[in-house]
Amino acid sequence: MKTFASDNWAPVCPEVMQALIEANSGHSPAYGDDQYTAKAKQVFKKHFGEASETYFVYNGTAANILALATANHSFNAVICSEHAHINVDECGAPENFSGTKLIDIANNDGKLTVKSVEKHAEALRYPHQVVPNFISISQPTELGTLYSLHELKTLADYAHSHNLYLHIDGARIANAAIALEADFRTMITETGVDILSFGGTKNGMMFGEAVVVLKPELNKYFELYRKQGMQLASKMRYISAQFIALMENNIWKKNALQANSMAMLLAKKLAKYPEIQFTQAVETNGLWLKLNNEMAKKLQAISFFHPWDPDNNEYRIMTAYDTTEDDINKFVAALEVG
């Protein structure tokens, strides 16, 4: 039985695995001077525009931290949601790597608004307090919710009017694009995002993420930060080849569509039980809901999934690119037992 713990638990998708096998032939220049990396960068330009530059790293934490570090000093701050991955799940990496302070904003749905960030956007007691330099948001958020195209543009415009950069943690950016029925250029480039952490692992890759730079000035020191941050892969072709497989033939789209569709199906089936309370809108491939102890026990016996707020019986259930309708039916059927 597949699990509903996380799309991170899913295996490598067949297309990506085949690309790895094909890349594993002969010698190839190291540190990104190979033909696969050159091609992968061009593929990203097709998705994000010719002015974009893309850098490959091993994992999502590195993508986020390097994206933020490239323009931050130790006296700068990053405005983010209290639920942000950089704030909750990266073990103080922003503070440790760049000395950057996080200003985490309380909210109920994982999203920032102009109203919620405006009182933090300037250092009113300069030089006695940190100077904000980035607004960092997640798309989709850590609660599975989505920013609309209008919301993204509004935040980007506000950031730029206050000399701030807008960063997106896009660990599940493919799922967001599918949900909004938008391509990456429309959702990211044209809304004014400055730098993006582009997730590959949760969309079917074995390892590897990308940092897409859309504001040219942010390229200046990125390669040096990547090397200093221990993320310059010597055999980069194995990351790049995966992205080619994922992006060139829209496998990313197929994978995200399946994951999202299965989450919607699961939500529809669980909504029939009045005892279940959804705590967030189901917009991508995650469900946040409250289960009584009996229901949780029955479902956990079929598949592990993570408690989100144990004190309130809230859980997170995730679908992946390889989740099937049969998996959903077997899972929900557990509620009818006993």
Buried (B, 14 or more C-beta within 10 A) or exposed (E): EBBBBBBEEBEBBEBBBEBBEEBEEEEBEEEBEBEBBEBBBEBBBEBBBEEBBBBBBBBBBBBBBBBBBBBBEEBBBBBBBBBBBBBEEBEEBBBEBBBBBBBBBEBEBBBBBBEBBEEBBBBEEEEEEBBBBBBBBBBBBBBBBBBEBEBBBBBBBBBBEEEBBBBBBBBBBBBBBBBBEBBBBEBBBBBBBBBBBBBBBBBBBBBBBBBBBBBEEBBEEBBEBBEEBEBBBEBBBBBBBBBBBBBBEEBBBBBBBBBBBBBBBBBEBBEEBEEBBEBBBBBBBBBBBBBEEEBBEBBBEBBEBEBBEEEEBBBBBBBBBBBEEEBBEBBBEBBEEE
